[in-house]
Amino acid sequence: MDPEAGGPQIIKVTPLQQMLASCTGAVLTSLMVTPLDVVKIRLQAQNNPFSKGKCFVYSNGLMDHVCVCEEESNKAWYKKPGCFRGTLDAFLKITRNEGIKSLWSGLPPTLVMAVPATVIYFTCYDQLTDLLRSKLGENGSYIPIVAGIVARFGAVTVISPLELIRTKMQSNKFSYKELHQFVSKRVSEDGWISLWRGWAPTVLRDVPFSAMYWYNYEVLKKWLCEKSGLYEPTFMISFTSGALSGSFAAVATLPFDVVKTQKQTQLWMYESHKIQILSLDCWGGCGAVGTSTRAVSMPLHMSTWAIMKNIVAKNGFPGLFSGLIPRLIKIAPACAIMISTYEFGKVFFQKQNARKQQYQ
């Protein structure tokens, strides 16, 4: 804010500093929210044990991962035996019997995918916001919407092929040479566009989510600052604004999350030169209790609209909103922790830059 307008001068942070702040936020969010998903998966798995070939969606609010069960022993973290009566009981028993590290099982793939995606997303958002405000003025209420859409679109597009390759490598245990052969063959047969399988429902979910999230976040943050008589948000203002805006956006975009989960968990197998699809009932990211893997007769490339019609035909309109509570339980704290940590990091770097200016 311009000091002549009655507020303090805002010290800009560099893109590198924004990247460091978003990276810190992504790591901290993953560390704090991952145990919730680990406990949820273990609770669901005790009633429906995984068999070889089944898959589930592992998500901590920042990033979804398709995990394929290939190991037949109980050594895999999601197959370890247990008798849990509820969430708190699962937390206590896993910690006591397996060690506290078990609550962060599956964290490495989350960090590998979530950190670069989050860094791209938040840095692009801030850079686009600053650019649009310098061109259009500070009062453009649609600036967060435009910046959120463009930033999320770019992040999803960059990460989508990596997620597909990671899932394929995990499901078939490919070596890097075999993975290169798989990608080369797929590109030669179906073109480069085949690497973005599942991109459409991801965009349909994440882009509207991003637009609603950033618009509501900026509105709530400004309103809370005005009520508190502050020029800049505190950690709690950012935390509250992030949780509320994330919850609203999560509810509004849940149907596309259901579609995305079903599309992600479709695995193709070749049996007698005939393609069959293994379709997993929506859970994990969608949160429905229990799983059942079965062969179904559906085309390999089903459109988002076709999947939505199938869900409505089978489960009715409420089927598009299955797993609302588990999604909110993950999204609300993830958004709150991520944005408050990110804002705190930017304030830290602003103070560092201000001190440097004083000594120049």
C-alpha positions as CSV (number, residue, x, y, z in Angstrom):
1,M,0.0,0.0,0.0
2,D,1.2,3.5,-0.8
3,P,2.2,5.5,2.2
4,E,0.5,8.6,0.8
5,A,-2.8,6.6,0.9
6,G,-2.5,6.2,4.6
7,G,-0.8,2.8,4.8
8,P,2.7,1.4,5.1
9,Q,4.9,0.8,2.1
10,I,4.8,-2.8,1.0
11,I,8.2,-4.4,0.4
12,K,8.1,-6.8,-2.6
13,V,9.4,-10.3,-2.3
14,T,11.3,-11.9,-5.2
15,P,10.0,-14.9,-7.2
16,L,12.7,-17.1,-5.6
17,Q,11.5,-16.0,-2.1
18,Q,7.9,-16.8,-3.2
19,M,9.1,-20.3,-4.3
20,L,10.8,-20.9,-1.0
21,A,7.7,-19.8,1.0
22,S,5.4,-22.0,-1.1
23,C,7.9,-24.9,-0.8
24,T,7.9,-24.6,3.0
25,G,4.1,-24.4,3.0
26,A,3.8,-27.6,0.9
27,V,6.2,-29.6,3.1
28,L,4.6,-28.5,6.3
29,T,1.1,-29.2,5.0
30,S,2.1,-32.6,3.8
31,L,3.7,-33.4,7.2
32,M,0.6,-32.3,9.2
33,V,-2.2,-33.6,7.0
34,T,-0.7,-36.9,5.8
35,P,-1.5,-38.8,9.1
36,L,-5.2,-38.1,8.6
37,D,-5.2,-39.9,5.2
38,V,-3.0,-42.7,6.5
39,V,-5.5,-43.4,9.3
40,K,-8.5,-43.1,6.9
41,I,-7.0,-45.7,4.5
42,R,-6.1,-48.1,7.3
43,L,-9.7,-47.8,8.7
44,Q,-11.2,-48.6,5.3
45,A,-8.7,-51.4,4.6
46,Q,-9.4,-53.4,7.8
47,N,-13.0,-53.9,6.6
48,N,-12.1,-54.5,2.9
49,P,-8.6,-56.1,2.7
50,F,-6.6,-55.2,-0.4
51,S,-5.8,-57.9,-2.9
52,K,-3.2,-57.8,-5.6
53,G,-4.3,-55.5,-8.4
54,K,-6.6,-53.3,-6.4
55,C,-5.9,-49.6,-6.2
56,F,-6.9,-46.7,-4.1
57,V,-6.4,-42.9,-4.1
58,Y,-4.0,-41.5,-1.5
59,S,-4.5,-37.8,-1.0
60,N,-3.5,-35.3,1.6
61,G,-5.4,-32.3,0.4
62,L,-2.5,-31.0,-1.8
63,M,-2.2,-33.8,-4.3
64,D,-3.9,-37.1,-5.2
65,H,-2.0,-40.3,-5.9
66,V,-3.2,-43.6,-7.3
67,C,-1.7,-46.4,-5.3
68,V,-1.7,-49.9,-6.8
69,C,-1.6,-52.9,-4.5
70,E,1.1,-55.3,-5.8
71,E,2.6,-56.7,-2.7
72,E,1.0,-59.9,-1.3
73,S,2.6,-59.7,2.1
74,N,1.5,-57.6,5.0
75,K,4.6,-55.5,5.0
76,A,3.1,-52.8,2.9
77,W,2.0,-49.9,5.1
78,Y,-1.6,-50.0,3.9
79,K,-1.9,-53.8,4.4
80,K,-0.7,-54.0,8.0
81,P,-3.2,-55.7,10.3
82,G,-5.1,-53.9,12.9
83,C,-8.4,-53.7,14.7
84,F,-9.4,-50.1,15.1
85,R,-12.7,-48.8,16.6
86,G,-12.4,-45.3,15.3
87,T,-10.1,-42.5,14.2
88,L,-8.6,-41.7,17.6
89,D,-8.2,-45.4,18.4
90,A,-6.4,-45.9,15.1
91,F,-4.0,-43.0,15.8
92,L,-3.1,-44.4,19.2
93,K,-2.7,-48.1,18.1
94,I,-0.7,-47.3,15.0
95,T,1.6,-45.1,17.1
96,R,2.0,-47.6,19.9
97,N,2.3,-50.8,17.8
98,E,4.1,-49.6,14.7
99,G,5.9,-46.4,15.8
100,I,5.0,-42.8,15.1
101,K,6.7,-42.9,11.7
102,S,3.9,-45.1,10.3
103,L,1.6,-42.1,10.4
104,W,3.6,-40.6,7.6
105,S,3.7,-43.7,5.4
106,G,3.5,-42.8,1.7
107,L,4.9,-39.4,2.3
108,P,7.8,-39.5,-0.2
109,P,5.6,-39.7,-3.4
110,T,3.4,-36.9,-2.0
111,L,6.4,-34.6,-1.5
112,V,7.9,-35.5,-5.0
113,M,4.6,-34.5,-6.7
114,A,3.1,-31.9,-4.4
115,V,6.1,-29.7,-3.8
116,P,6.8,-28.8,-7.4
117,A,3.1,-28.4,-8.2
118,T,2.5,-26.1,-5.3
119,V,5.6,-24.0,-6.0
120,I,4.5,-23.5,-9.6
121,Y,0.9,-22.8,-8.6
122,F,1.5,-20.2,-5.8
123,T,4.4,-18.5,-7.4
124,C,2.5,-18.1,-10.7
125,Y,-0.6,-16.8,-8.8
126,D,1.4,-14.1,-7.0
127,Q,3.3,-13.0,-10.1
128,L,0.1,-12.8,-12.2
129,T,-1.7,-11.0,-9.4
130,D,1.0,-8.4,-9.2
131,L,1.1,-8.0,-13.0
132,L,-2.7,-7.6,-13.3
133,R,-2.8,-5.1,-10.4
134,S,0.0,-3.0,-11.9
135,K,-2.0,-2.9,-15.2
136,L,-5.6,-2.7,-14.0
137,G,-5.3,-1.1,-10.5
138,E,-5.7,-2.4,-7.0
139,N,-9.5,-2.6,-6.9
140,G,-10.1,-5.2,-9.6
141,S,-12.3,-7.8,-7.8
142,Y,-11.9,-10.3,-10.7
143,I,-8.0,-10.3,-10.5
144,P,-7.8,-13.2,-8.0
145,I,-10.2,-15.2,-10.2
146,V,-8.2,-14.7,-13.4
147,A,-4.8,-15.3,-11.7
148,G,-6.2,-18.4,-9.9
149,I,-7.5,-19.9,-13.1
150,V,-4.3,-19.3,-15.1
151,A,-2.0,-20.5,-12.4
152,R,-3.9,-23.7,-11.7
153,F,-4.3,-24.4,-15.4
154,G,-0.6,-24.2,-15.8
155,A,0.3,-26.3,-12.7
156,V,-2.2,-29.1,-13.7
157,T,-0.9,-29.2,-17.3
158,V,2.7,-29.5,-16.2
159,I,2.2,-32.2,-13.5
160,S,-0.4,-34.3,-15.3
161,P,2.0,-36.4,-17.4
162,L,4.3,-36.9,-14.5
163,E,1.4,-38.3,-12.4
164,L,0.4,-40.7,-15.2
165,I,4.0,-41.9,-15.6
166,R,4.5,-42.3,-11.9
167,T,1.3,-44.3,-11.6
168,K,2.2,-46.6,-14.5
169,M,5.7,-47.1,-13.1
170,Q,4.3,-48.0,-9.7
171,S,1.6,-50.4,-11.0
172,N,4.0,-52.4,-13.3
173,K,7.3,-51.9,-11.4
174,F,9.0,-50.6,-14.6
175,S,12.7,-49.9,-14.8
176,Y,13.6,-46.5,-16.3
177,K,14.5,-48.2,-19.6
178,E,11.1,-50.0,-19.7
179,L,9.4,-46.8,-18.7
180,H,11.1,-44.9,-21.6
181,Q,10.0,-47.7,-24.0
182,F,6.4,-47.5,-22.6
183,V,6.3,-43.7,-23.1
184,S,7.8,-43.9,-26.6
185,K,5.4,-46.6,-27.7
186,R,2.4,-44.7,-26.3
187,V,3.4,-41.4,-27.9
188,S,4.0,-43.1,-31.3
189,E,0.7,-44.9,-31.2
190,D,-1.6,-42.3,-29.6
191,G,0.4,-39.1,-29.8
192,W,1.7,-36.8,-27.1
193,I,-1.9,-36.0,-26.0
194,S,-2.1,-39.5,-24.5
195,L,0.3,-38.4,-21.7
196,W,-2.5,-36.1,-20.4
197,R,-5.0,-38.8,-19.8
198,G,-7.3,-37.7,-16.9
199,W,-6.3,-34.0,-17.5
200,A,-9.8,-32.9,-18.4
201,P,-11.6,-33.9,-15.1
202,T,-8.6,-32.6,-13.2
203,V,-8.9,-29.2,-14.8
204,L,-12.7,-29.2,-14.4
205,R,-12.2,-29.8,-10.7
206,D,-9.1,-27.8,-9.9
207,V,-9.6,-24.7,-12.0
208,P,-13.0,-23.7,-10.7
209,F,-11.7,-24.6,-7.2
210,S,-8.8,-22.3,-7.7
211,A,-11.0,-19.4,-8.9
212,M,-13.5,-19.7,-6.1
213,Y,-10.8,-20.3,-3.5
214,W,-8.7,-17.2,-4.3
215,Y,-11.7,-14.9,-4.8
216,N,-13.2,-15.9,-1.4
217,Y,-9.8,-15.9,0.3
218,E,-9.0,-12.4,-0.8
219,V,-12.5,-11.1,0.1
220,L,-12.4,-12.8,3.6
221,K,-8.9,-11.7,4.3
222,K,-9.7,-8.1,3.4
223,W,-12.9,-8.1,5.5
224,L,-11.2,-9.6,8.5
225,C,-8.3,-7.1,8.3
226,E,-10.8,-4.2,8.2
227,K,-12.7,-5.6,11.2
228,S,-9.4,-5.9,13.1
229,G,-8.1,-2.5,12.0
230,L,-5.0,-4.0,10.3
231,Y,-3.3,-3.3,6.9
232,E,-1.8,-6.8,6.6
233,P,-3.3,-10.1,7.7
234,T,-2.0,-11.9,10.7
235,F,-1.3,-15.7,10.8
236,M,-4.8,-16.4,12.2
237,I,-6.5,-14.2,9.6
238,S,-4.8,-16.1,6.8
239,F,-5.5,-19.4,8.5
240,T,-9.2,-18.7,9.0
241,S,-9.7,-17.3,5.5
242,G,-7.9,-20.2,3.9
243,A,-10.0,-22.8,5.8
244,L,-13.4,-21.1,5.0
245,S,-12.6,-20.4,1.3
246,G,-11.2,-23.9,0.8
247,S,-14.2,-25.5,2.4
248,F,-16.6,-23.6,0.1
249,A,-14.6,-24.4,-3.0
250,A,-14.3,-28.1,-2.0
251,V,-18.1,-28.5,-1.7
252,A,-18.8,-26.7,-5.0
253,T,-16.3,-28.8,-7.0
254,L,-16.9,-32.2,-5.4
255,P,-18.7,-33.7,-8.4
256,F,-15.6,-33.2,-10.5
257,D,-13.5,-34.7,-7.8
258,V,-15.6,-37.9,-7.8
259,V,-15.2,-38.1,-11.6
260,K,-11.5,-37.5,-11.4
261,T,-11.0,-40.2,-8.9
262,Q,-12.9,-42.8,-11.0
263,K,-11.0,-41.8,-14.1
264,Q,-7.6,-42.0,-12.2
265,T,-8.4,-45.4,-10.8
266,Q,-9.2,-47.0,-14.2
267,L,-6.3,-49.4,-14.9
268,W,-6.1,-51.2,-18.3
269,M,-5.0,-54.8,-18.7
270,Y,-4.4,-56.9,-21.7
271,E,-5.9,-60.4,-21.5
272,S,-6.0,-62.5,-24.7
273,H,-5.4,-59.3,-26.7
274,K,-8.7,-57.8,-25.3
275,I,-8.7,-54.7,-23.2
276,Q,-10.6,-54.8,-19.9
277,I,-10.9,-52.0,-17.5
278,L,-10.6,-52.5,-13.7
279,S,-12.8,-49.8,-12.2
280,L,-12.6,-49.1,-8.5
281,D,-15.7,-47.8,-6.6
282,C,-14.9,-44.2,-5.7
283,W,-13.2,-43.9,-2.3
284,G,-10.0,-42.5,-1.0
285,G,-10.3,-39.1,-2.6
286,C,-14.1,-39.5,-2.6
287,G,-14.3,-41.1,0.8
288,A,-16.9,-43.8,0.2
289,V,-16.5,-46.6,2.8
290,G,-15.2,-49.8,1.2
291,T,-14.0,-50.8,-2.2
292,S,-14.9,-53.4,-4.8
293,T,-12.7,-54.0,-7.9
294,R,-14.6,-55.5,-10.8
295,A,-14.3,-55.7,-14.6
296,V,-16.8,-53.5,-16.3
297,S,-17.7,-52.9,-19.9
298,M,-16.8,-49.3,-20.6
299,P,-14.7,-47.7,-23.3
300,L,-11.1,-47.0,-22.5
301,H,-11.6,-43.3,-23.0
302,M,-14.8,-42.3,-21.2
303,S,-15.6,-38.6,-21.2
304,T,-16.2,-36.7,-18.0
305,W,-19.9,-36.2,-18.9
306,A,-20.3,-39.9,-19.6
307,I,-18.8,-40.9,-16.2
308,M,-21.1,-38.3,-14.4
309,K,-24.1,-39.8,-16.2
310,N,-23.1,-43.3,-15.1
311,I,-22.7,-42.2,-11.5
312,V,-26.1,-40.5,-11.5
313,A,-27.7,-43.6,-13.1
314,K,-26.3,-45.9,-10.5
315,N,-26.4,-43.8,-7.3
316,G,-28.6,-40.9,-8.1
317,F,-27.6,-37.2,-7.9
318,P,-26.2,-37.5,-4.4
319,G,-23.6,-39.9,-5.8
320,L,-21.8,-36.9,-7.3
321,F,-21.3,-35.6,-3.8
322,S,-20.2,-38.8,-2.1
323,G,-17.4,-38.4,0.4
324,L,-18.1,-34.8,1.2
325,I,-17.1,-35.0,4.9
326,P,-13.7,-36.8,4.2
327,R,-12.9,-34.2,1.5
328,L,-13.7,-31.3,3.8
329,I,-11.6,-32.9,6.6
330,K,-8.6,-32.9,4.3
331,I,-9.1,-29.8,2.2
332,A,-10.0,-27.3,5.0
333,P,-6.9,-27.9,7.2
334,A,-4.7,-28.3,4.1
335,C,-5.8,-24.9,2.7
336,A,-5.5,-23.2,6.0
337,I,-2.0,-24.5,6.8
338,M,-0.7,-24.0,3.3
339,I,-1.9,-20.4,2.8
340,S,-1.1,-19.2,6.4
341,T,2.4,-20.7,6.1
342,Y,2.9,-19.2,2.7
343,E,1.8,-15.7,3.9
344,F,4.0,-16.0,7.0
345,G,6.9,-16.9,4.7
346,K,6.3,-13.9,2.5
347,V,6.1,-11.6,5.6
348,F,9.4,-13.0,6.8
349,F,11.1,-12.3,3.5
350,Q,9.5,-8.8,3.4
351,K,11.2,-8.0,6.7
352,Q,14.5,-9.3,5.5
353,N,14.3,-7.2,2.3
354,A,13.3,-4.1,4.4
355,R,16.4,-4.5,6.5
356,K,18.6,-4.9,3.5
357,Q,17.1,-1.6,2.1
358,Q,17.9,0.2,5.3
359,Y,21.6,-0.7,5.1
360,Q,21.9,0.2,1.4
